[in-house]
Amino acid sequence: MARSLARQSDRLRAAVYARYSTDGQRDASIGDQVEVCRRYAERQGFEVVDVYSDAAQSGASIHRPGYQKLVADLTLGRYDVVLVEALDRLSRRLADTAHLYDRLAFHGIALHASDHGEITSLHVGMMGTISQMYLSDLRAKTWRGQLGRVRDGRSGGGLGYGYRVTGDGTDDRGGRTIEPREAAVVERIFRMYAGGESPRAIARTLNADGIPGPAGRPWIDTTIRGQRDRGTGILNNALYVGRLEWNRCRYVKDPQTGRRVARPNPPEQWEITEVPELRILQDALWQAVKDRQTHTTREMSRDGDGNALNRAHRRKFLLSGLLTCGECGAGYTIMGKDRYGCATHRNKGTCSNSRTIGRQVAEQRVLNGLKDHLLAPDIVATFVETVRNQLKAAQESHGAERRAVEKELAQTETALQRIIDAIETGAWSESLRTRLADLERRKAELMAQLEQPEPNPDFTLHPNLAQVYRRRVAELEAALDTPEIRTEAMETLRGLIERIDVAPSGNLGVDLTLHGDLARLLQLCTAAESERKNAPGGGASGADLLSVVAGAGFEPATFRL
């Protein structure tokens, strides 16, 4: 049934969601879907109050800006109905569609599709399954089409540096021919590597000579080195010796992040086609590079005593991954003996920031800054105001959710009373027994939700917060020298830091600008006090406040070190 939680005197408020999948479709598709939904809304007596959309976004993932905004707004009471042209506009995955349907139902929001009317759980099951089957079928057909082109010696996807497309893109789809200028660069890269130069040194040389890389971008060492087991990178492209290798990897989508993850296939699943007309290199040069790759891999996988290393675990320091170049924005990474430097300057040579800083010096400056600057009065005042605003918004959202729960609870109790009245008049059946049990279970769930405490927008910080914080940071700093708890202490300290910008200063020095995470700071201090008192403590906890302000969007504390 359409939601009756909305204002009785007003029309139901509808939020329209529209999406199309690929860049090949028209932008007008969004407008067309919205128009169809608006006409449906008029026939149903709905008032369209919001439009959410995603252009050129696959329905196989829920990580779409418009979709995520629609989901984020469902707790705010902005709309009573979600309206789409068809159910597959929301998602092509059954699990995602079912999850959204359950969330909408929980908040008393109806779901309508202009091609089917109001959506029920039956629609979700049937249509969601069809949409997911469509994805699987599309994936299989795409793979089959690529396989056919590869068997004909044409591209299964991607052009590859050193080649250009032939034909008009339709009659000779996947056709390629050698691009002489890029082919010369390919041969140069192979000769430099076989001669003992590293991919990083090769990239810097090519950039210094003004030679554009793939797609016109600057060269970087990973573009040249790639991954040997996956056949990626300039040095691993077998097409340069006239051999088309395809299906070396398969890609699966991580349901948590929506990102594709590459997984190598065993060699027996590879598709290999000889294409001698696309050969750029002679076998001897190719083999010389393969031999050096094998030797380098063997040397890098052992320590100074010849023992095998566990390369899955790299050295990790206190500031690993937190330092960024103040000029180009790239990471400041370890280079040489315990010194940080700009990765872009080292790998590409396109950044002028050549300054480095010792690891121990950087760590001490950051630790001193954390103790002395992160709790400046103006920073604390901004933080307090931000937290209060977020807690107030959470309280308002909680109130809207509570009213929806109270309304559903009243409806559930009415339905229960009707069944009880029917039983008292002598009516009884298995379906009545099942319905009675479902209603009683739902009533218990709703009552449990109503017992949840309401967020309190008023809170006070500990009067000695600064002293508590400095003591806690000093304790963590000391713990860095204790092997048993070093990792835990390091992660806690890292959690206080958003990032650290490194910029040249003076003749040889660098300036460090630390961006601190204030929500983590509050959690650290509250946890420290709770541990000291060995008691829960009154009022809102640091964890509670952190959960409220997470993602609030306020600027982190920023100061020079």
C-alpha positions in Angstrom: 0.0 0.0 0.0 1.1 3.6 -0.6 2.6 5.2 2.4 0.0 6.8 4.7 2.6 8.3 7.0 2.6 11.5 5.0 0.5 14.5 5.9 -3.1 13.6 5.6 -4.1 16.9 4.0 -1.2 17.1 1.5 -0.2 15.0 -1.5 2.4 12.4 -1.1 5.9 13.7 -1.9 7.8 11.8 -4.5 11.6 11.7 -5.2 12.4 10.7 -8.7 15.6 8.7 -9.5 16.9 8.4 -13.0 20.0 6.7 -14.4 21.6 5.6 -17.7 24.6 3.3 -18.0 27.2 4.3 -20.6 28.8 7.2 -22.3 27.3 6.0 -25.5 23.8 6.8 -24.4 22.2 10.2 -24.7 22.3 12.7 -21.8 18.7 13.3 -22.7 17.9 9.9 -21.3 17.9 11.4 -17.8 15.4 14.0 -18.8 13.2 11.5 -20.7 13.0 9.3 -17.6 12.2 12.2 -15.3 9.4 13.3 -17.7 7.9 9.8 -17.7 8.0 9.8 -13.9 6.5 13.2 -13.6 3.5 12.2 -15.7 3.1 9.0 -13.6 3.2 11.2 -10.5 0.5 13.5 -11.8 -1.8 10.5 -12.4 -1.2 9.1 -8.9 -1.6 12.5 -7.2 2.1 12.7 -6.1 4.0 15.9 -5.8 7.6 15.6 -7.2 9.9 17.4 -4.7 13.3 16.0 -5.6 15.1 14.5 -8.6 18.3 12.4 -8.2 20.2 11.2 -11.2 23.4 9.4 -12.3 24.7 9.8 -15.8 26.9 7.1 -17.4 26.8 5.0 -14.2 26.5 1.2 -14.2 23.6 -0.3 -12.3 26.0 -3.1 -11.2 27.3 -0.9 -8.4 25.5 1.2 -5.8 28.6 3.5 -5.5 26.9 6.3 -7.5 26.7 9.9 -6.3 23.0 10.4 -7.0 22.0 7.0 -5.6 24.0 7.6 -2.5 22.4 11.0 -2.0 18.9 9.4 -2.4 19.8 6.8 0.3 21.3 9.4 2.6 18.1 11.6 2.4 15.7 8.8 3.2 16.1 9.3 6.9 15.4 13.0 6.7 11.7 12.9 5.9 12.2 14.7 2.6 9.9 12.3 0.6 7.2 9.7 1.0 7.6 7.8 -2.3 10.7 6.9 -4.5 9.7 6.9 -8.1 11.7 5.3 -11.0 10.9 4.6 -14.6 11.8 0.9 -14.1 13.2 -1.0 -11.2 16.5 -1.7 -12.9 17.3 2.0 -12.9 17.9 1.6 -9.1 20.2 -1.4 -9.5 21.0 -4.4 -11.6 21.9 -6.5 -8.5 19.1 -8.3 -6.7 20.8 -8.0 -3.3 21.2 -4.2 -3.6 17.5 -3.7 -4.8 16.2 -5.9 -1.9 18.3 -4.0 0.6 17.1 -0.6 -0.5 13.5 -1.9 -0.6 13.8 -3.1 3.1 15.3 0.3 4.1 12.5 2.2 2.4 9.9 -0.1 4.0 11.4 0.5 7.4 11.1 4.2 7.1 7.6 4.0 5.7 8.5 5.0 2.2 6.8 3.5 -0.8 8.6 2.5 -4.0 6.9 3.0 -7.4 8.0 2.2 -11.0 6.1 3.9 -13.8 6.1 0.7 -15.8 4.7 -1.5 -13.0 3.1 0.8 -10.4 3.7 0.2 -6.7 6.6 -2.2 -6.1 6.1 -5.1 -3.7 8.5 -7.7 -2.3 7.3 -10.0 -5.1 8.3 -7.5 -7.8 11.7 -7.0 -6.1 12.4 -10.8 -6.1 11.2 -11.4 -9.7 12.4 -8.2 -11.4 15.7 -8.1 -9.4 16.5 -11.6 -10.5 15.8 -10.7 -14.1 18.1 -7.7 -13.9 20.9 -9.7 -12.4 20.5 -12.4 -15.1 20.8 -9.6 -17.6 24.1 -8.6 -16.2 25.5 -12.1 -16.3 24.2 -12.6 -19.9 25.7 -9.3 -20.9 29.1 -10.2 -19.4 29.1 -13.5 -21.2 28.2 -12.0 -24.5 30.9 -9.3 -24.1 33.5 -11.9 -23.4 32.4 -14.0 -26.4 32.6 -11.0 -28.7 36.1 -10.1 -27.4 37.2 -13.7 -27.9 36.1 -13.7 -31.5 38.1 -10.5 -32.2 41.2 -12.0 -30.5 41.0 -15.2 -32.5 41.0 -13.0 -35.6 44.1 -11.3 -34.4 42.4 -8.1 -33.5 42.2 -6.2 -30.2 40.1 -7.6 -27.4 40.1 -4.3 -25.6 42.6 -1.4 -25.4 44.9 -0.1 -28.0 48.4 -0.4 -26.6 51.3 2.0 -26.9 53.1 1.7 -30.2 50.0 1.1 -32.3 47.1 3.1 -33.9 43.6 2.0 -34.9 42.9 1.1 -38.5 39.7 1.4 -40.4 36.7 3.6 -39.4 36.1 1.8 -36.2 33.1 -0.2 -37.5 34.2 -2.4 -40.5 37.6 -3.1 -39.0 36.8 -3.1 -35.3 39.8 -4.0 -33.2 42.2 -3.6 -36.2 45.6 -2.0 -35.4 48.8 -1.1 -37.2 52.2 0.0 -35.9 52.7 3.7 -35.1 56.4 4.3 -36.1 57.3 7.1 -33.7 55.9 5.2 -30.7 57.4 2.0 -31.9 60.8 3.7 -31.8 60.2 4.7 -28.2 59.2 1.1 -27.3 62.5 -0.2 -28.7 64.4 2.5 -26.9 62.8 1.5 -23.6 63.6 -2.1 -24.1 67.3 -1.4 -25.0 67.7 1.0 -21.9 66.2 -1.6 -19.6 68.3 -4.5 -21.1 71.3 -2.2 -20.7 70.8 -2.0 -16.9 68.7 1.2 -16.5 65.7 1.0 -14.0 62.1 1.8 -15.1 62.3 4.9 -12.9 65.4 6.2 -14.6 63.9 5.4 -18.0 60.7 7.4 -17.2 62.8 10.4 -16.0 64.9 10.4 -19.2 61.8 10.2 -21.5 60.1 13.0 -19.6 63.3 15.1 -19.8 63.4 14.6 -23.5 59.8 15.8 -23.9 58.5 12.4 -25.1 54.8 12.0 -24.2 53.7 8.7 -22.7 50.5 6.8 -23.3 47.5 9.1 -23.8 49.9 12.0 -23.8 50.6 11.7 -20.0 54.1 11.9 -18.5 55.9 8.7 -18.1 56.1 6.9 -14.7 58.0 3.8 -13.7 54.9 1.7 -13.2 53.8 2.3 -16.8 57.1 0.8 -17.9 57.5 -1.9 -15.3 53.8 -3.0 -15.0 53.1 -6.5 -13.5 54.7 -9.4 -15.2 52.2 -12.0 -14.1 49.3 -10.0 -15.6 51.1 -9.0 -18.7 50.7 -5.3 -18.0 53.3 -2.5 -18.6 55.5 -1.8 -21.6 58.1 -4.4 -20.7 55.5 -7.2 -20.6 53.4 -6.6 -23.7 54.0 -9.7 -25.9 52.4 -7.9 -28.8 55.7 -6.2 -29.4 57.1 -9.7 -30.5 54.0 -10.4 -32.6 52.1 -12.5 -30.0 48.6 -11.5 -28.9 48.0 -12.7 -25.4 44.5 -12.2 -24.0 42.5 -13.4 -21.0 45.5 -13.4 -18.7 43.3 -11.7 -16.1 39.7 -11.7 -15.1 38.1 -8.8 -13.3 35.6 -9.1 -10.4 33.8 -6.3 -8.7 34.3 -5.8 -4.9 30.7 -5.5 -3.6 31.9 -3.3 -0.7 33.7 -0.7 -2.8 32.3 -1.2 -6.3 35.8 -1.3 -7.7 37.1 -3.9 -10.1 39.8 -6.2 -8.9 42.2 -8.0 -11.3 42.9 -11.7 -10.7 45.4 -13.6 -12.9 44.1 -16.6 -14.8 46.2 -19.8 -15.1 48.2 -20.0 -18.4 45.9 -22.8 -19.8 43.1 -20.2 -19.9 45.1 -17.7 -21.9 44.1 -17.0 -25.6 47.3 -16.7 -27.7 47.2 -15.7 -31.4 50.3 -15.0 -33.6 50.2 -11.6 -35.3 53.6 -11.2 -36.9 52.5 -8.1 -38.8 52.4 -6.2 -35.4 56.0 -7.2 -34.3 58.1 -4.3 -33.2 61.0 -6.1 -31.4 63.4 -8.9 -32.2 63.3 -12.0 -30.0 66.8 -11.4 -28.7 66.0 -8.0 -27.2 62.7 -9.3 -25.8 64.5 -12.3 -24.2 67.3 -10.1 -22.8 64.6 -8.0 -20.9 62.9 -11.2 -19.7 66.2 -12.5 -18.4 66.9 -9.3 -16.5 63.4 -9.2 -15.0 63.9 -12.7 -13.7 67.3 -11.9 -12.2 66.0 -8.6 -10.6 63.0 -10.4 -9.1 65.2 -13.0 -7.6 67.6 -10.5 -6.1 64.9 -8.3 -4.7 63.2 -11.2 -3.0 66.1 -12.0 -0.7 67.9 -10.1 2.1 71.6 -9.5 2.5 72.2 -13.0 3.8 70.4 -14.6 0.9 67.3 -15.4 2.9 63.8 -15.2 1.2 61.8 -12.1 2.2 58.1 -11.9 2.8 57.4 -9.2 0.3 53.8 -9.1 1.2 54.8 -7.0 4.3 56.7 -3.8 3.6 58.4 -1.6 6.2 55.8 0.8 7.7 56.8 3.9 9.6 54.8 6.4 11.7 54.3 8.8 8.8 54.0 6.3 5.9 51.3 7.4 3.5 50.6 10.6 5.4 53.1 13.0 3.8 52.3 14.8 0.5 54.2 17.2 -1.7 53.1 20.8 -1.1 53.9 21.6 -4.8 52.4 18.7 -6.8 50.3 16.8 -4.3 52.1 13.5 -4.8 53.1 11.3 -1.9 56.4 11.9 0.0 57.8 8.4 0.2 60.9 6.8 1.7 63.9 7.0 -0.6 67.5 6.2 0.2 68.4 5.7 3.8 65.5 6.8 6.0 64.7 10.0 4.1 61.4 11.2 2.6 61.1 12.8 -0.8 58.6 13.6 -3.5 57.6 10.5 -5.5 56.8 12.5 -8.6 60.2 14.3 -8.6 61.9 10.9 -8.2 59.8 8.8 -10.6 58.9 11.3 -13.3 61.1 14.3 -12.8 58.1 16.6 -13.5 58.0 18.2 -10.0 60.7 20.7 -9.0 60.5 19.8 -5.3 63.8 18.0 -4.8 63.9 18.6 -1.0 64.1 15.6 1.3 63.7 15.2 5.1 65.0 12.6 7.4 62.5 10.2 8.8 63.4 10.7 12.4 63.4 14.5 12.0 60.0 14.5 10.4 58.5 12.1 13.0 59.8 14.3 15.9 58.5 17.5 14.4 55.1 15.9 13.9 55.0 14.4 17.5 55.9 17.8 19.0 53.3 19.5 16.8 50.6 17.0 17.9 51.4 17.8 21.6 51.7 21.5 21.3 49.3 22.8 18.6 46.4 20.5 18.0 44.4 21.8 20.9 44.7 25.5 20.3 41.6 27.4 21.7 40.3 28.6 18.4 40.5 25.1 17.0 38.7 23.6 20.0 35.9 26.3 19.7 35.4 25.5 16.0 35.3 21.8 16.8 32.8 22.2 19.6 30.4 24.2 17.4 30.6 21.6 14.6 29.9 18.7 16.9 26.9 20.5 18.4 25.5 21.2 15.0 26.0 17.6 13.9 24.4 16.3 17.1 21.4 18.6 16.7 20.9 17.4 13.1 21.2 13.8 14.4 18.5 14.6 17.0 16.2 16.0 14.3 16.7 12.9 12.1 16.2 10.7 15.1 12.9 12.5 15.9 11.6 11.9 12.3 12.5 8.3 12.5 10.9 7.9 15.9 7.6 9.4 14.7 7.6 6.9 11.8 8.3 4.0 14.2 5.5 5.2 16.5 3.1 5.4 13.6 4.0 1.9 12.4 3.7 0.6 16.0 0.2 2.0 16.2 -0.8 0.4 12.9 0.7 -2.9 14.1 -1.2 -2.8 17.4 -4.4 -2.1 15.5 -3.8 -5.1 13.2 -3.1 -7.3 16.3 -6.3 -6.2 17.9 -8.3 -7.1 14.8 -6.8 -10.6 14.8 -7.6 -11.0 18.5 -11.1 -9.9 17.9 -11.4 -12.4 15.0 -10.1 -15.2 17.3 -12.7 -14.3 20.0 -15.5 -14.7 17.5 -14.3 -18.2 16.7 -12.2 -17.5 13.5 -9.0 -19.5 13.4 -6.7 -20.7 10.7 -3.0 -21.4 10.0 -2.6 -18.1 8.1 -4.1 -16.2 11.1 -1.6 -17.9 13.4 1.3 -17.0 11.1 0.1 -13.4 10.7 -0.3 -13.1 14.5 3.3 -14.3 15.1 4.7 -11.9 12.5 2.9 -8.9 14.0 4.0 -9.8 17.5 7.6 -10.1 16.3 7.4 -6.8 14.5 5.8 -5.1 17.6 8.8 -6.3 19.7 11.2 -4.9 17.1 9.5 -1.5 17.0 9.4 -1.2 20.8 13.1 -2.0 21.0 13.8 0.8 18.5 11.8 3.2 20.6 13.9 2.4 23.6 17.1 3.6 21.9 18.4 6.8 23.6 17.9 10.1 21.8 21.1 12.1 20.8 21.8 15.0 23.1 23.0 18.1 21.3 24.4 19.6 24.5 27.7 18.4 25.7 30.8 19.8 27.5 34.4 18.9 27.0 36.6 17.8 29.9 38.0 21.0 31.7 41.5 19.5 31.5 41.2 18.3 28.0 44.5 19.8 26.8 46.5 18.2 29.7 44.8 14.8 29.2 45.5 15.0 25.5 49.2 15.9 25.8 49.7 13.2 28.4 48.1 10.6 26.1 50.2 11.6 23.1 53.4 11.5 25.3 52.4 8.0 26.5 51.9 6.9 22.9 55.2 8.4 21.9 57.0 6.4 24.6 55.1 3.3 23.5 56.7 3.5 20.0 59.9 2.1 21.7 58.1 -0.9 23.1 57.9 -3.7 20.4 54.9 -5.4 22.0 52.6 -2.4 21.6 54.4 -0.3 19.0 52.0 -1.1 16.2 48.9 -0.3 18.2 50.5 3.0 19.4 51.6 3.9 15.9 48.1 3.4 14.5 46.5 5.5 17.2 48.9 8.4 16.5 48.4 8.1 12.8 44.6 8.3 13.4 45.1 11.9 14.6 46.6 13.0 11.3 44.6 13.8 8.2 47.7 14.5 6.1 51.0 16.4 6.2 52.1 18.8 3.4 55.8 19.1 2.7 57.0 22.2 0.9 60.5 23.7 0.3 61.6 26.4 2.8 64.8 28.5 2.7 67.9 27.2 1.1 67.7 23.5 2.1 64.8 23.1 4.6 61.2 22.1 4.3 58.0 23.3 5.9 55.6 20.7 7.3 51.9 21.6 7.6 49.8 19.2 9.6 46.1 18.7 9.1 44.7 17.0 12.2 41.6 14.9 12.7 39.7 16.5 15.6 37.1 13.8 15.9 39.8 11.3 16.6 41.3 13.7 19.1 38.1 13.8 21.1 37.9 10.0 21.1 41.5 9.7 22.2 41.0 12.0 25.2 37.7 10.5 26.3 39.1 7.0 26.1 42.1 8.1 28.1 39.9 9.5 30.9 37.7 6.4 30.9 40.8 4.2 31.3 42.2 6.3 34.1 38.9 6.3 36.1 38.1 2.7 35.1 34.5 3.7 34.7 32.2 4.5 31.8 31.7 8.1 32.7 28.6 10.2 32.2 27.3 12.1 29.2 28.1 11.3 25.6 31.1 9.1 25.0 34.0 9.9 22.6 32.9 6.9 20.5 29.3 8.2 20.4 30.4 11.7 19.3 32.8 10.3 16.8 30.0 8.3 15.2 27.9 11.4 14.9 30.4 13.7 13.4 32.1 11.2 11.1 31.9 12.6 7.6 30.6 15.9 8.9 32.7 17.8 6.3 34.3 20.4 8.6 37.9 21.4 7.9 40.6 19.6 10.0 42.9 21.5 12.3 45.8 22.9 10.3 49.1 24.3 11.6 52.8 24.6 10.7 55.4 22.5 12.3 
